[in-house]
Amino acid sequence: MFVNDKNIKIPEDPNTIVWKYLDLSKFVDLLLYKKLFLSRSDKFEDQYEGTFSEPTFEEIRKLSINNPEFLDYYKSHRENVVISSWHINEYESFAMWQIFTQKSEGLAIQSTLGRIQEALKLDTTYNQHIGEVNYIDYKKEYIPFDNAFFPFLFKRKSFQYEREIRIISDVTEFELKIDNGLKIDVDINQLIEKIYIHPKSENWYKNLVIELVHRLGFDFTIEKSDLESDILI
């Protein structure tokens, strides 16, 4: 369930609009099993995921000289932290369509921060936190380590375009062997406010998505992205 951690930065407005861009197979998996996938943090493409900036690492290295387990903990901890990434934006993002969908056959889930918080209450096994990612210069700026989640809520400035907000969970206490990630129970009707179809998709694809959603027993508003709408001149 969602746990409010006052030390983690989060937008104050529960109506803050967030998006998740994904392909059809992942979308169907979400609806079919009513579970949200959270990826193991060290499986992300960014090799710096869950690591520290240089100033912070130097401090940790000094602290671990007489206590090597201190540094080993941070290295192994990445295997037990799982994350679901979302994009903060009032509008659709052309860049997100390009990066996270392929072959003109992707979808975008539109939700809000408040809806996500409510949707996570269905899961009673793991505690989930929600945090907004901070983008910093890893060579100059400091990442505090007084909270175990902070290394996963900072990224390099090169990723600022992502405007990322994360659902994040530490499952260390469960002693799980996690391969790529794990799934948590989620209230799908709360999670999804609206579905957008890829702007370059064909009509058959939109009809397929509508049919799939209805057959699986959901009644979401489904629209085709208007990023490729007709020019009015």
C-alpha positions in Angstrom: 0.0 0.0 0.0 1.0 3.6 -0.5 3.0 5.1 2.4 3.5 8.8 2.7 7.1 9.6 3.5 7.6 13.2 4.4 11.3 13.1 3.5 10.5 12.2 -0.2 9.6 15.1 -2.5 6.2 14.7 -4.1 3.9 17.2 -6.0 1.4 18.8 -3.5 -1.5 18.8 -5.9 -3.2 15.3 -6.1 -4.6 16.4 -9.5 -1.1 16.5 -11.0 -1.4 14.7 -14.3 0.9 11.7 -14.9 1.4 9.4 -17.8 2.8 6.0 -18.5 3.8 5.1 -22.1 3.9 1.4 -22.9 3.4 -1.2 -25.7 0.3 -3.3 -26.2 1.6 -6.5 -24.6 2.5 -4.7 -21.3 -0.9 -2.9 -21.3 -2.8 -6.2 -21.8 -0.8 -7.8 -19.0 -1.7 -5.0 -16.7 -5.5 -5.3 -17.4 -5.5 -9.1 -17.6 -3.8 -9.7 -14.2 -4.7 -6.4 -12.5 -1.2 -6.1 -11.3 1.4 -3.3 -11.9 4.9 -4.4 -12.8 7.8 -2.8 -10.9 11.2 -3.3 -12.4 14.3 -4.2 -10.4 16.3 -0.9 -10.1 19.5 -2.3 -11.5 17.8 -3.5 -14.6 17.2 -0.1 -16.0 19.1 1.1 -19.0 20.8 3.9 -17.0 23.8 2.2 -15.4 23.9 5.0 -12.7 20.5 3.9 -11.4 20.5 3.7 -7.6 24.1 4.8 -7.4 25.5 8.0 -5.9 27.1 11.2 -7.2 30.8 11.6 -6.9 30.8 13.9 -3.8 28.4 11.4 -2.0 30.4 8.4 -3.0 33.6 9.9 -1.6 31.9 10.4 1.7 30.5 6.9 1.7 34.0 5.5 0.8 35.6 7.2 3.8 32.9 5.9 6.1 33.4 2.3 4.8 37.1 2.1 5.3 36.7 0.5 8.6 33.3 -0.9 7.8 33.3 -2.5 4.3 29.7 -3.8 4.8 28.5 -0.3 4.7 29.4 0.0 1.0 28.4 -3.6 0.2 24.9 -2.8 1.5 24.4 -0.1 -1.1 25.7 -2.3 -3.9 23.3 -5.2 -3.1 20.4 -3.0 -2.1 19.7 -2.2 -5.8 18.6 -5.8 -6.3 15.8 -5.4 -3.7 14.4 -2.0 -4.8 11.7 -2.1 -7.5 10.3 0.9 -9.5 7.5 1.9 -11.8 8.2 5.0 -13.7 5.7 7.7 -14.7 5.9 11.0 -16.5 4.6 14.3 -15.1 3.1 16.5 -17.8 -0.2 18.4 -18.3 -0.1 17.3 -21.9 1.1 14.4 -24.0 4.8 14.2 -24.8 6.0 13.7 -28.3 9.4 12.6 -26.9 7.8 10.0 -24.6 5.9 8.5 -27.5 9.2 8.2 -29.5 11.2 6.7 -26.7 8.8 4.3 -25.0 6.7 3.0 -27.9 7.6 1.3 -31.2 6.2 0.8 -34.7 3.3 3.2 -34.1 1.6 0.7 -31.9 1.8 2.0 -28.3 -0.5 3.4 -25.7 -0.4 6.0 -23.0 -2.2 5.7 -19.7 -3.3 9.1 -18.3 -3.7 9.2 -14.5 -3.2 11.6 -11.6 -1.1 11.5 -8.6 -4.1 11.1 -6.4 -5.6 8.3 -8.4 -2.3 6.4 -8.2 -2.2 6.8 -4.4 -5.7 5.4 -4.2 -4.9 2.5 -6.6 -2.0 1.3 -4.6 -4.1 0.8 -1.4 -5.3 -2.5 -2.9 -1.9 -4.1 -2.3 -1.4 -5.1 1.3 1.9 -7.1 0.9 4.4 -4.4 0.1 4.8 -0.8 1.0 5.0 1.6 -1.9 6.4 5.1 -1.8 5.9 7.8 -4.5 8.7 10.3 -5.2 9.6 12.9 -7.8 13.0 12.5 -9.4 15.6 15.2 -8.8 18.0 15.9 -11.7 21.5 16.9 -10.7 25.2 17.1 -11.8 26.7 13.9 -10.6 30.2 15.3 -10.6 29.4 18.3 -8.4 26.2 17.8 -6.5 25.5 15.8 -3.3 22.9 13.1 -2.9 22.0 12.6 0.8 22.0 9.1 2.1 20.0 9.5 5.3 17.1 7.8 3.4 17.5 4.5 1.7 15.3 5.6 -1.3 17.3 8.8 -2.1 19.8 7.1 -4.5 16.8 6.0 -6.6 15.2 9.5 -6.7 18.2 11.3 -8.2 19.3 11.1 -11.9 21.7 12.9 -14.1 20.6 16.2 -15.7 20.8 14.5 -19.1 17.5 12.8 -18.2 15.6 16.0 -17.2 13.2 15.6 -20.2 11.7 12.5 -18.5 10.1 14.6 -15.7 9.8 11.4 -13.8 7.8 10.4 -10.8 8.3 6.9 -9.3 6.4 4.3 -7.5 9.2 2.7 -5.5 9.3 -0.2 -3.0 12.0 -1.9 -1.0 11.3 -5.6 -0.6 14.5 -6.6 1.3 12.7 -7.9 4.3 10.8 -10.5 2.2 14.1 -12.1 1.1 12.9 -12.6 -2.5 14.9 -13.7 -5.5 13.8 -11.1 -8.0 14.7 -11.6 -11.6 13.5 -8.6 -13.6 11.0 -7.2 -11.2 7.7 -8.1 -9.4 4.0 -7.4 -9.7 1.8 -5.7 -7.1 -2.0 -5.7 -6.8 -3.5 -2.4 -8.0 -7.0 -1.0 -8.5 -7.0 -0.7 -12.3 -10.1 1.5 -12.4 -8.5 4.0 -10.1 -5.1 3.8 -11.8 -6.4 4.5 -15.3 -8.3 7.7 -16.0 -8.0 7.7 -19.8 -6.1 5.8 -22.5 -4.5 7.4 -25.6 -3.6 5.5 -28.7 -0.3 6.2 -30.6 -0.6 9.2 -32.8 0.7 7.3 -35.9 -1.5 4.2 -35.4 -4.0 3.0 -37.9 -7.7 2.8 -37.2 -7.7 -1.0 -37.0 -5.2 -0.7 -34.1 -7.5 1.7 -32.2 -10.4 -0.6 -32.7 -8.4 -3.5 -31.5 -7.5 -1.7 -28.3 -11.1 -0.7 -27.7 -12.3 -4.3 -28.3 -9.6 -5.7 -25.9 -10.5 -3.3 -23.2 -14.2 -4.1 -23.4 -13.7 -7.8 -23.5 -11.6 -7.6 -20.4 -14.5 -5.9 -18.6 -13.3 -2.3 -18.5 -15.0 0.9 -19.7 -12.2 3.4 -20.0 -12.3 6.5 -22.2 -10.1 5.7 -25.2 -8.9 8.4 -27.6 -6.4 8.6 -30.4 -3.6 11.0 -29.7 -4.2 14.3 -31.4 -0.5 15.0 -32.0 -1.0 13.9 -35.6 -4.3 15.7 -36.1 -5.1 17.3 -39.5 -3.6 20.6 -40.2 -6.2 23.4 -40.4 -4.7 25.4 -43.2 
